Amino acid sequence: MERRGFLGAAAATAALPAQVLHGQASARRVTVVGGGFAGASCARALKKADPRIAVTLVEQNAVFHACPMSNAVIAGLREMYRQRFTYAALRADGVALAPLAATAIDPRARSVALSDGTRLGYDRLVLAPGIDIRWDALPGYDEAAAQQMPHAWQAGEQTLLLRRQLQAMQDGALVVISAPAGPYRCPPGPYERASLIAHYLKAHKPRSKVIVLDAKDKFPKQQLFLSAWSELYPGLIEWVPLSRGGGVVSVEPATRTLVTDFDRYRAAVANVIAPQKAGRIAEAAGVADRSGWCPIDPVTFESRLQPNIHVIGDAAITGAMPKSAFGANTEAKSCALAVAALLAGREPASPRLINACYSLVAPDYGISMAGIYRPEGGEFAEVAESAAAGAADSPGAARPLEASNAEAAFRRRASRPATSRRSPCPIRSPGKGATLLAGVRSSPIARPGCACSAIAARFRRSRRKATSRRICGVRARAGPRHSFACASSIRCA
């Protein structure tokens, strides 16, 4: 994606190829709905996989606001403009842009209705709708309440609203964060947010504190976060797990009060991260089940409820695979390869996906975790012994490095998913490095303390074809010096 202008809705619709609008030509047509990390990456990867495919990206917003690193915006550590990206460069990749809302989907007719009345035909449809808030899940919390108690879980105005509330609160006042039960977007996100808000309070409002009311007893990177909080923010962050009454049962927006089974918390700033579901177009398409999320075939990402429709990113039920921007990117590329294979009459290969996640605890203190996932039992399961996290006792020098890696990860996921002709591996390699759709030119390496280093070591130790054969549907070249491949768009710095 480039920071450039965006075509107007009417002009872009008029510019869509006739075969996309009416289905008269022989070119295979794929429509992608949703222009986030999953959708934009999938659209570009489809054209890369087979330039003959007519790919259309449907996204109503002219500007994409990225969620990763938005917690730093809330804490005043970066500005919102650094989270904004446009879609103009996708056209150079051969993707047609439809800057309109998808209002309905007809699986039988294989068509998508747009807000201007246009209907797009498709042979395969990829839905990447992201998330919506479940406004009926928490008594007292609705769209009006979100203006008093922002969720800030969809980046943009909500992010800035929470930032303004923090800046306006008095020193000594209370910040309360409500963390939901899973599944939800970015599982470590609430705890990174608590960390960076504590960093802001420590510097500007040192008599204040943060309370995290949690609907869970465990959370990702728990020991890393707790260790960092003890070191950096003693007395500033209080985590209340479910077993100690942390589950929020209702809210009272007028007084910014969060109610649990055992207590009431009146906050100056209340950040209610509410339960979530797949974006609304998923329900309209009939691909969401009663959970609100979308069951898929993990090999092809095809919906289990509607044929010829694939679901990727946060909306999909992916088993052990976390809902993350990194995961969305790898799912997108794997799905693109599967769709291209299906359109060509080939059997899609079973993928292996990598997920890596960095969190900031302070501007110069980062933590990470990573894992490898493959289809198993109809969903994604973590490959045995593949999980890795930066050690809690890593040397102090590792924390600034991981903070730097977090920024590098964001740049490579958000700044170039629509324009890169190649994506670097998340594990830095010596020499000329690695590119997407190719094996690393030599054994991958990473700096000590980073979760990626542990993942790299697992691949270095393995010379078995079964282990190094596929990640994200990409075949690594055989041989001891070509044992690692990935479809990530980040690398260790």
C-alpha positions in Angstrom: 0.0 0.0 0.0 1.2 3.5 -0.8 0.4 6.8 0.9 -1.2 8.2 -2.3 -4.6 9.2 -3.5 -7.5 6.8 -4.0 -9.8 6.5 -7.0 -13.3 7.8 -6.6 -16.1 5.2 -6.3 -17.8 6.0 -9.6 -14.6 6.2 -11.6 -13.3 2.9 -10.2 -16.6 1.1 -10.8 -16.7 2.3 -14.4 -13.1 1.2 -14.8 -13.9 -2.4 -13.8 -13.4 -4.8 -16.7 -16.6 -5.9 -18.4 -15.8 -9.6 -17.7 -15.7 -8.8 -13.9 -19.0 -6.9 -14.0 -21.0 -9.2 -16.3 -19.0 -12.5 -16.4 -18.9 -12.6 -20.2 -15.2 -13.3 -20.7 -13.4 -16.6 -20.3 -10.9 -15.2 -17.7 -11.4 -16.7 -14.3 -12.8 -14.1 -11.8 -11.9 -13.8 -8.1 -13.5 -11.1 -6.0 -11.9 -10.2 -2.7 -14.1 -8.4 -0.2 -12.2 -6.5 2.5 -8.9 -4.5 2.2 -7.1 -5.2 5.4 -4.0 -7.3 6.0 -5.7 -10.4 4.7 -7.7 -9.0 1.8 -5.1 -6.7 0.2 -2.4 -9.4 0.5 -4.6 -12.0 -1.0 -5.6 -9.9 -4.0 -1.9 -9.2 -4.8 -0.9 -12.8 -4.2 -3.6 -14.0 -6.6 -2.2 -11.9 -9.4 1.3 -13.1 -8.6 0.1 -16.8 -8.5 -1.6 -16.5 -11.9 -1.7 -13.1 -13.8 -4.5 -14.4 -16.0 -7.0 -14.3 -13.1 -9.2 -11.2 -13.0 -9.0 -10.0 -9.4 -11.2 -7.3 -8.0 -10.8 -5.9 -4.5 -14.0 -4.5 -2.9 -13.3 -2.1 0.0 -15.5 0.8 0.8 -12.9 2.8 2.8 -10.5 5.0 0.9 -8.0 4.8 3.8 -7.0 1.7 5.8 -6.3 2.3 9.5 -3.9 -0.4 10.8 -4.5 -1.8 14.2 -0.9 -3.1 14.9 1.0 -0.3 16.7 -2.2 1.6 17.4 -1.7 1.1 21.1 1.4 3.3 20.8 -0.9 6.0 19.3 -3.2 5.7 22.3 -0.2 6.2 24.6 1.1 9.2 22.6 4.2 7.4 21.3 3.3 7.8 17.6 0.9 9.8 15.5 -2.2 8.4 13.7 -1.0 9.4 10.3 1.6 6.6 10.5 -1.3 4.1 10.7 -3.0 5.2 7.5 -2.6 3.6 4.1 -4.3 3.8 0.7 -4.8 1.2 -2.0 -3.7 3.0 -5.2 -0.7 0.8 -5.9 -2.8 -2.3 -6.1 -3.9 -1.2 -9.6 -0.3 -1.4 -10.7 -0.3 -5.1 -9.7 -3.3 -5.7 -12.0 -6.0 -5.7 -9.3 -9.3 -3.9 -10.1 -10.5 -1.6 -7.3 -14.2 -1.3 -6.3 -14.3 1.4 -3.5 -17.8 0.5 -2.5 -19.5 -1.5 0.2 -20.5 -5.1 -0.5 -24.2 -5.2 0.5 -25.2 -8.7 -0.4 -23.8 -12.0 -1.7 -25.7 -14.6 -3.8 -23.8 -17.9 -3.5 -26.0 -19.6 -6.1 -25.6 -16.9 -8.7 -22.0 -16.3 -7.6 -22.4 -12.6 -7.5 -21.6 -9.7 -5.1 -24.0 -6.7 -4.9 -22.4 -3.3 -4.3 -23.8 -0.2 -2.7 -24.3 1.5 -6.1 -26.4 -1.4 -7.5 -23.5 -2.9 -9.4 -23.2 -6.7 -9.3 -19.9 -8.4 -9.6 -19.7 -12.0 -10.8 -17.1 -14.4 -9.5 -15.8 -17.9 -9.9 -14.3 -17.8 -6.4 -15.0 -15.3 -3.7 -12.6 -14.5 -0.9 -14.1 -12.8 2.2 -11.7 -10.9 4.5 -14.2 -8.8 6.5 -12.3 -8.5 9.7 -14.3 -8.1 12.9 -17.4 -6.4 14.2 -18.3 -5.7 17.8 -21.1 -7.8 19.2 -23.2 -5.0 20.5 -25.7 -7.4 22.1 -23.1 -9.4 24.1 -22.5 -7.1 27.1 -25.5 -5.5 28.8 -25.2 -1.7 28.7 -22.7 -1.6 25.9 -23.8 -0.4 22.5 -22.6 2.0 19.8 -23.6 5.0 21.9 -21.8 3.6 24.9 -18.6 3.2 22.9 -18.4 7.0 22.7 -18.1 7.1 26.5 -16.2 3.9 26.9 -14.3 3.3 23.7 -13.3 -0.2 22.6 -10.6 1.2 20.2 -10.4 -2.3 18.7 -11.0 -1.0 15.2 -8.4 1.6 14.5 -9.3 5.1 13.6 -11.5 7.5 15.5 -11.9 5.1 18.4 -8.1 5.1 18.8 -8.0 8.9 19.0 -11.0 9.0 21.3 -9.3 6.8 23.9 -6.1 8.9 23.5 -7.9 12.1 24.2 -9.6 10.7 27.3 -6.3 9.6 28.7 -4.8 13.1 28.1 -7.8 14.8 29.7 -8.0 12.6 32.9 -6.7 14.0 36.2 -3.6 12.7 37.9 -4.7 10.1 40.4 -7.7 8.9 38.4 -8.3 5.3 37.4 -8.1 3.6 34.0 -10.0 0.3 33.7 -9.6 -2.1 30.7 -12.1 -4.9 30.2 -10.5 -7.8 28.3 -12.9 -10.3 26.7 -12.9 -14.1 26.5 -11.6 -15.6 23.3 -11.7 -15.7 20.4 -11.0 -12.1 19.6 -8.6 -10.1 17.4 -5.0 -9.9 18.6 -5.0 -12.0 21.8 -2.0 -10.2 23.4 -3.4 -6.7 22.5 -5.2 -5.8 25.8 -2.0 -6.4 27.8 0.2 -4.4 25.4 -2.4 -1.6 25.7 -2.3 -1.8 29.5 1.5 -1.7 29.4 1.7 1.4 27.1 -1.0 3.2 29.0 1.0 2.5 32.2 4.1 4.0 30.5 2.1 7.1 29.7 0.8 7.4 33.3 4.2 6.8 34.8 5.5 9.8 32.8 2.5 12.2 33.0 0.1 11.1 35.7 2.1 9.0 38.2 -0.6 8.8 40.9 -2.9 7.0 38.5 -3.1 3.3 37.8 -4.5 0.7 35.4 -6.8 -2.1 36.3 -7.3 -5.0 33.8 -10.6 -6.8 34.4 -10.2 -10.1 32.5 -12.7 -12.7 31.4 -9.8 -15.3 31.3 -7.4 -16.8 33.8 -4.6 -17.1 31.2 -3.5 -14.9 28.4 -0.7 -15.0 25.7 2.8 -14.1 26.8 1.5 -14.0 30.3 4.8 -14.6 32.1 6.6 -12.1 29.8 4.1 -9.4 30.5 3.9 -10.0 34.3 7.7 -10.0 34.6 7.9 -6.7 32.6 5.1 -5.1 34.7 6.9 -6.0 37.9 10.1 -4.5 36.5 8.8 -1.4 34.8 5.5 -0.6 36.4 5.4 -1.8 40.0 2.0 -0.8 41.5 0.8 0.8 38.3 -1.0 -2.2 36.7 -3.4 -4.6 38.5 -4.6 -7.7 36.6 -7.8 -9.2 37.9 -8.4 -12.7 36.3 -11.7 -14.4 35.9 -11.2 -16.6 39.0 -10.8 -13.5 41.1 -13.9 -11.8 39.8 -12.4 -10.1 36.7 -15.3 -11.0 34.3 -17.3 -7.8 33.5 -21.1 -8.6 33.4 -22.4 -5.2 32.5 -21.4 -1.5 32.1 -23.0 1.8 33.0 -21.8 4.3 30.4 -23.1 7.5 32.1 -20.7 7.0 35.0 -18.1 4.9 33.2 -18.7 2.0 35.6 -17.8 -1.6 35.0 -19.7 -4.2 37.0 -18.4 -7.7 37.9 -20.1 -10.4 39.9 -18.2 -9.1 43.0 -17.5 -5.4 42.6 -18.1 -2.2 40.7 -15.3 -0.2 39.2 -15.9 3.5 38.4 -13.2 4.8 36.0 -12.1 8.1 34.7 -11.2 6.2 31.5 -12.9 3.0 30.7 -11.7 0.9 27.7 -14.2 -1.8 27.1 -12.8 -4.4 24.6 -16.1 -6.0 23.9 -16.8 -9.5 22.5 -16.5 -9.8 18.7 -17.6 -11.6 15.6 -16.8 -11.8 11.9 -17.6 -8.7 9.9 -21.3 -8.3 9.0 -20.9 -9.3 5.3 -19.9 -12.8 6.5 -23.4 -13.3 8.0 -25.0 -11.9 4.9 -23.1 -14.4 2.8 -24.2 -17.3 5.0 -20.6 -18.3 6.0 -20.8 -17.5 9.7 -22.1 -20.1 12.2 -23.8 -19.5 15.5 -20.6 -18.5 17.1 -20.4 -15.5 14.8 -17.2 -16.7 13.2 -16.7 -18.6 9.9 -15.8 -22.3 9.8 -13.3 -23.2 7.0 -11.4 -26.0 5.4 -7.8 -25.3 6.6 -6.2 -26.5 3.4 -8.2 -24.2 1.0 -9.9 -21.7 3.4 -13.1 -22.6 1.7 -16.2 -22.1 3.8 -17.8 -25.2 5.3 -21.2 -23.5 4.9 -21.1 -22.1 1.3 -19.2 -23.5 -1.7 -16.8 -21.3 -3.8 -16.4 -18.8 -0.9 -13.2 -18.6 1.0 -12.7 -16.8 4.3 -9.4 -15.5 5.7 -8.1 -13.3 8.4 -9.8 -12.5 11.7 -13.2 -13.7 10.6 -12.1 -17.3 10.0 -12.2 -20.1 12.6 -8.6 -21.3 12.4 -8.2 -23.4 15.5 -4.9 -22.8 17.3 -3.8 -20.2 14.8 -4.2 -16.7 16.5 -6.2 -13.9 15.0 -3.3 -11.6 14.1 -2.1 -9.3 11.3 0.9 -11.7 10.7 -1.5 -14.7 10.6 -3.9 -12.8 8.2 -1.0 -12.2 5.9 0.2 -15.8 5.8 -3.4 -17.1 5.5 -4.0 -14.7 2.5 -1.0 -16.0 0.6 -1.8 -19.6 1.3 -5.4 -19.0 0.3 -4.3 -17.3 -2.9 -2.3 -20.4 -3.9 -5.2 -22.7 -3.1 -7.7 -20.6 -5.1 -5.3 -20.5 -8.1 -4.9 -24.2 -7.9 -8.6 -24.9 -7.7 -9.3 -22.6 -10.7 -6.6 -24.5 -12.7 -8.1 -27.8 -11.7 -5.3 -28.8 -9.5 -5.4 -30.2 -5.9 -4.2 -27.6 -3.4 -1.3 -28.5 -1.3 -1.7 -28.7 2.5 -0.1 -25.6 4.0 2.0 -24.8 7.0 1.6 -21.4 8.4 3.9 -19.3 10.6 2.6 -16.8 13.1 4.9 -14.3 14.9 3.7 -11.7 17.3 5.6 -8.7 18.8 4.3 -6.6 21.7 5.6 -3.4 23.1 5.7 -3.1 26.9 7.6 0.2 26.7 9.0 2.1 23.7 12.3 0.3 24.1 11.0 -2.9 25.6 9.6 -5.6 23.3 8.5 -9.2 23.8 7.6 -11.8 21.1 6.2 -15.2 20.5 6.0 -17.4 17.4 4.6 -20.8 16.2 4.1 -23.0 13.2 0.6 -24.4 12.3 -0.7 -27.1 10.0 -4.1 -28.6 9.1 -5.0 -31.4 11.5 -8.5 -32.7 12.4 -10.2 -30.2 10.2 -8.5 -27.1 11.7 -5.1 -25.6 12.3 -3.1 -27.2 15.0 0.2 -26.0 16.3 3.1 -28.2 15.2 4.5 -30.1 18.2 7.3 -28.2 19.9 7.2 -25.3 17.4 6.0 -22.7 19.9 8.6 -20.2 20.9 8.7 -17.0 23.0 11.3 -14.6 24.0 12.6 -15.8 27.4 11.5 -13.9 30.5 15.2 -13.8 31.6 16.6 -12.7 28.2 19.5 -10.2 28.5 18.4 -6.6 28.7 19.8 -5.9 25.3 17.3 -8.2 23.7 14.3 -6.0 24.8 15.2 -2.9 22.7 16.0 -5.3 19.8 12.5 -6.8 20.0 11.0 -3.3 20.2 12.8 -2.5 17.0 11.6 -5.7 15.5 8.0 -4.8 16.4 8.3 -1.6 14.3 10.0 -3.4 11.5 7.2 -6.0 11.6 4.6 -3.3 11.2 6.4 -1.6 8.4 6.7 -4.8 6.4 3.1 -5.9 7.0 1.4 -2.6 6.5 3.6 -0.4 4.3 4.2 -2.8 1.4 1.6 -5.6 1.2 0.1 -4.1 -1.9 3.3 -3.1 -3.6 6.1 -5.5 -2.8 7.2 -7.8 -5.5 8.7 -10.0 -2.9 8.4 -10.3 0.9 11.4 -11.0 3.2 11.4 -14.0 5.5 10.8 -13.2 9.2 14.1 -14.9 10.0 17.0 -12.9 8.8 19.4 -14.8 6.6 23.0 -14.1 5.7 24.1 -13.3 2.2 21.4 -12.2 -0.2 18.5 -13.3 2.1 15.3 -15.0 1.3 12.2 -14.1 -0.8 8.6 -15.3 -0.8 8.1 -18.5 -2.7 11.7 -19.5 -2.3 13.8 -21.3 0.2 16.2 -19.4 2.3 19.6 -19.3 0.6 21.3 -20.5 3.8 20.3 -21.6 7.2 18.2 -18.9 8.8 19.4 -17.0 11.8 18.0 -14.5 14.2 19.2 -12.4 17.1 19.2 -14.0 20.6 16.1 -13.3 22.7 13.7 -13.1 19.7 11.0 -15.8 19.3 12.0 -16.1 15.7 15.4 -17.4 16.7 13.8 -20.4 18.3 11.7 -21.0 15.2 14.8 -20.7 13.0 16.6 -23.2 15.2 13.9 -25.8 14.8 14.2 -25.6 11.1 17.9 -25.7 11.1 17.9 -28.8 13.2 15.5 -30.5 10.7 16.7 -31.8 7.4 13.6 -34.0 7.0 11.5 -33.2 3.9 8.3 -33.6 5.9 9.3 -30.7 8.1 10.8 -28.3 5.6 8.6 -29.1 2.7 5.8 -26.6 3.1 5.0 -23.4 5.0 2.1 -21.4 3.6 1.8 -23.8 0.7 5.3 -22.9 -0.6 7.8 -25.6 -1.3 11.3 -25.0 -0.1 14.1 -26.3 -2.2 15.6 -29.6 -1.0 18.9 -29.8 0.7 20.5 -28.8 4.0 21.1 -25.2 2.9 17.4 -24.7 1.8 15.4 -26.0 4.7 13.2 -23.0 5.5 10.5 -21.1 3.6 7.8 -18.8 4.7 5.1 -16.5 3.4 5.5 -13.9 6.0 6.0 -10.2 5.2 8.3 -9.4 8.1 11.8 -10.3 9.2 13.9 -9.9 12.2 15.8 -6.7 12.1 
